[in-house]
Structures are given as C-alpha cells and as structure tokens.
Amino acid sequence: MKRNIKLVLEYDGTAYRGWQRQGQQPTIQKILEEAIGRITQESITLYGSGRTDAGVHARHQVANFKTESGIPAGNLLRGINSLLPEDIAIKEIQEVEGDFHSRYSAKSKSYLYRIFNSPIRSPLERHSAWFVRAPLEFDKMARALSLLHGSHDFTSFCAAGSDVKSCVRTVLRTEMLLDSGRVISISIEADGFLRHMVRNIVGTLVELGAGEEAPEIIQDILEARDRGRAGITAPPQGLFLQEVRY
C-alpha cells in the first residue's frame, strides 16, 4: 500500500514560472518532483495546496505525494533538501492518512502582501515587496480592507478569463500593519482565493490610499461584479503564501 507524504515548503519564487509544472519551464513543482523522484526512484506526482504565480513566494506551502518507498520521513527530508536549490526548502515531512489531499483537505489559506512605501526604492526589497513611491493613507486602506470581511462575490477581484463556477469566497481575517521601515503588510485569510484575487485587492487598496475616493467605495466595487471597477493588479514579488489550515 502506498504511503501518503505531506510536505511543508518554503520558497523564493523570483526565478520560477510559478508552482505548476509547465513543460521544461522552471517551476517549483517540476524541481520538487524531480528531486523526490531521484530519492525514491519513482515517477512522482506532487499535489500543492494552491498554484502560486510566477514570482510569488511561499513561507508555508503544503504539498503531498504518494510513494511505495519505505524511506523514513527524516531521511526523505534530508535527502530531498540536499538536491534542492537554495531558494526552495522542505521544512517538514510527515506521513499522513491516505485520503489527505493538500488542496481539497484545506479549510483556509492566508496570504501576505508587502508594500515598500517610500520616496526612494530599496534594492534589498526589490524581490519581496512592491515599491510604491506615492504617499499612502494607511487608515483609509485599513478601513477598506476591513470591509472585505465575510462572504462576498469577488468577481470584481478575479482575473479575467477565469473559469471557476462561483466567485463567492468568505474572508475570515484581515490585518494591516506598518513598520518603521516603511513596509505595509497586508494579511488576508479566506476559505479560498480566486486567481489574482489578493493582488487585485492590494492594487485597489493602493489606488484608494493614493487617491480621493472614500474607503466605502470597496462595497460598490464588490457589488458591481465587474473586474473593470477594481484597481490594478499588484506585481507578484510582494505576495507570499503565508499559511494553510486543515
């Protein structure tokens, strides 16, 4: 009987075309499947909790695979990590029940988006935050973010061309912080996310923070169910998959 192995991963997505395997393009899934396959001597299919886009990072991505290998979890962890590049690492490995699926068993996910808000760019933040030169009104952005709590139709924040059956999602928690280094951190936890949903929300918040509209306009944007009513799509480098809950 095959074992079901759960992984918790961390990666810097700067050099990759995202999570999902795309032919010979460099992707997180491709790199991991090849490394796991070398250790187990099997053809591996790795299932991720979600597909991060090109340039997006993860502090807590979860994945699982099935194997007939009897290699203990600790040895798998050390062996696979020894074959991975420096920008990808497995933090935890454990054997789980056969019906566990990293995507379908998840109850909620959390994403973090970082904005470096300063008149002068930071070379050290270029791969991990969106540089926004215009001054942003923090309190206005935080108020607009709080209005996303609860169940809504997020069509206005879904990438065009998405083929999902429903755009209704429930936002369970939001948080917005400003540190002394001029970094605004926006956290959103929900029972699921649409393609580019977080990046479209962040782009809208930045336009609100730099403009004249009241934060309550976010309610009109939601009700419009029209991607054209929301703001721009924030760039990928500021986005991190922060946590997956089961």
C-alpha positions in Angstrom: 0.0 0.0 0.0 1.3 3.4 -1.0 2.3 5.9 1.7 0.9 9.4 1.6 3.6 12.0 2.4 2.8 15.6 3.4 5.4 18.3 2.9 5.6 21.9 4.2 7.7 24.1 1.9 9.3 27.5 1.8 10.5 29.1 -1.4 11.6 32.3 -3.1 9.6 32.4 -6.3 11.7 35.0 -8.1 13.4 32.6 -10.5 10.4 30.4 -11.3 7.4 30.4 -13.6 5.1 29.7 -10.6 4.1 26.5 -8.9 2.6 24.4 -11.6 4.6 22.3 -14.0 4.8 23.9 -17.5 6.8 21.6 -19.8 10.5 22.3 -19.3 10.0 25.8 -17.8 11.5 26.2 -14.3 8.6 25.7 -11.8 8.5 24.8 -8.1 6.5 21.6 -8.8 8.9 20.4 -11.5 12.0 20.9 -9.4 10.5 19.2 -6.4 9.1 16.2 -8.4 12.5 15.6 -9.9 14.3 15.8 -6.6 11.8 13.5 -4.8 11.9 11.1 -7.8 15.7 10.8 -7.5 15.4 9.9 -3.8 12.5 7.4 -4.1 13.4 6.1 -7.6 9.8 6.6 -8.7 7.9 8.9 -11.0 6.3 11.3 -8.6 3.2 13.5 -8.9 3.1 16.3 -6.3 -0.1 18.0 -5.3 0.1 21.5 -4.0 -2.4 23.3 -1.8 -2.6 26.0 -4.5 -0.9 27.4 -7.5 1.3 30.4 -6.8 2.0 32.5 -9.9 5.4 33.4 -11.4 7.4 35.5 -9.0 5.2 34.7 -5.9 6.8 33.3 -2.8 5.7 30.9 -0.1 6.5 30.7 3.6 4.2 27.8 4.2 3.2 25.9 1.1 1.8 22.4 1.6 2.0 19.5 -0.8 1.6 15.8 -0.8 2.6 12.8 -2.9 2.1 9.0 -2.9 5.1 6.6 -2.7 5.9 2.9 -2.3 9.3 3.8 -0.8 9.9 2.8 2.8 12.5 5.6 3.4 11.7 7.1 6.8 10.4 10.7 6.8 13.5 12.2 8.4 15.7 10.6 5.7 13.4 11.8 3.0 13.6 15.4 4.4 17.4 15.4 4.4 17.8 13.6 1.1 15.3 15.8 -0.9 16.7 19.0 0.6 20.2 18.0 -0.4 19.1 18.1 -4.1 17.1 21.3 -4.0 18.4 24.7 -5.0 19.0 27.3 -2.3 15.7 29.1 -3.0 13.5 26.1 -2.2 13.4 24.1 1.1 11.2 21.5 2.7 10.7 22.5 6.4 8.6 19.5 7.5 7.7 16.0 6.2 5.2 13.6 7.8 3.3 10.5 6.7 -0.5 11.2 6.7 -3.7 9.4 6.2 -4.3 8.1 2.6 -7.3 10.4 2.0 -5.4 13.6 2.8 -5.1 16.0 -0.1 -3.1 19.2 0.3 -5.6 21.2 -1.8 -9.0 19.6 -1.1 -8.5 19.0 2.6 -7.6 22.6 3.3 -10.0 24.7 5.4 -8.5 28.1 4.8 -5.4 29.8 3.4 -3.6 33.0 4.4 -1.7 35.3 2.1 0.6 38.2 3.0 1.4 41.1 0.7 4.2 43.6 1.4 4.4 47.2 0.1 7.5 49.3 0.4 6.1 52.8 0.6 8.9 55.3 0.3 10.1 58.1 -2.0 13.3 56.1 -2.5 13.4 52.5 -3.7 15.1 49.8 -1.6 17.4 47.4 -3.5 17.0 44.9 -0.6 13.2 44.8 -1.0 13.1 44.5 -4.8 12.2 40.8 -4.8 10.0 40.8 -1.7 7.8 44.0 -1.8 6.1 46.3 -4.2 7.8 49.7 -4.3 5.2 52.4 -4.2 6.6 55.9 -4.3 3.3 57.9 -3.7 2.4 58.5 -0.1 -0.4 56.2 1.0 -3.1 56.9 3.6 -2.8 53.9 5.9 -6.0 54.4 7.8 -8.1 54.6 4.7 -6.6 51.5 3.2 -7.1 49.6 6.5 -10.8 50.7 6.7 -11.4 49.5 3.1 -9.6 46.2 3.8 -11.9 45.6 6.8 -15.0 45.9 4.6 -14.0 42.7 2.8 -14.8 40.5 5.9 -17.4 37.9 5.4 -18.9 36.2 2.3 -18.9 38.2 -0.9 -18.9 37.7 -4.6 -15.4 38.6 -5.5 -15.9 38.7 -9.3 -14.5 42.3 -9.4 -11.2 41.0 -7.9 -10.9 37.9 -10.1 -8.6 37.8 -13.1 -10.4 38.0 -16.4 -10.9 34.7 -18.2 -11.1 32.6 -15.0 -13.4 29.5 -15.4 -14.4 29.0 -11.8 -18.1 28.1 -11.2 -18.6 30.6 -8.4 -16.7 33.7 -7.3 -18.2 33.7 -3.8 -15.5 33.4 -1.1 -15.5 34.0 2.7 -12.8 36.3 4.1 -12.2 35.1 7.7 -9.5 37.6 8.8 -7.7 40.7 7.6 -4.8 42.6 9.1 -2.8 45.6 8.0 0.5 46.7 9.7 3.0 49.5 9.1 6.6 49.0 10.4 9.3 51.6 11.0 11.0 50.6 7.7 8.1 51.9 5.7 6.7 48.4 4.9 2.9 48.0 4.8 2.0 44.3 5.4 -1.5 43.2 4.3 -2.7 39.8 5.5 -5.9 38.1 4.3 -7.2 34.7 5.4 -10.1 33.1 3.4 -11.7 29.8 2.8 -10.4 30.0 -0.8 -9.0 32.5 -3.3 -9.6 33.4 -6.9 -6.8 33.9 -9.5 -5.0 37.2 -8.7 -7.6 37.9 -6.0 -5.1 39.2 -3.4 -3.1 41.1 -5.9 -6.2 42.8 -7.3 -7.4 43.7 -3.8 -4.0 45.2 -3.0 -3.9 47.1 -6.2 -7.3 48.6 -5.4 -6.2 49.4 -1.8 -3.1 51.3 -3.1 -5.2 53.3 -5.6 -7.6 54.2 -2.7 -4.6 55.1 -0.4 -3.2 57.4 -3.0 -6.4 58.9 -4.2 -9.5 60.8 -3.2 -12.1 58.1 -3.0 -13.6 57.1 0.4 -12.8 53.6 1.6 -16.5 52.6 1.4 -16.1 52.6 -2.4 -14.9 49.0 -1.9 -18.5 48.0 -1.3 -19.6 49.4 -4.6 -16.7 47.6 -6.3 -17.8 44.3 -4.8 -21.5 44.8 -5.8 -20.5 45.7 -9.4 -19.1 42.2 -10.0 -17.0 43.8 -12.7 -13.2 43.5 -12.9 -13.1 46.8 -14.6 -14.3 48.6 -11.5 -11.5 47.4 -9.3 -7.9 48.7 -9.3 -4.7 47.4 -11.0 -3.1 44.1 -10.3 -0.3 44.4 -7.9 3.0 42.9 -9.0 3.8 39.3 -7.9 7.0 39.9 -5.9 5.2 41.3 -2.8 3.0 38.2 -2.4 3.6 35.3 0.0 1.5 32.2 0.7 1.7 32.5 4.5 -0.2 29.6 5.9 -2.6 26.7 5.0 -5.0 25.4 7.7 -6.5 21.9 7.8 
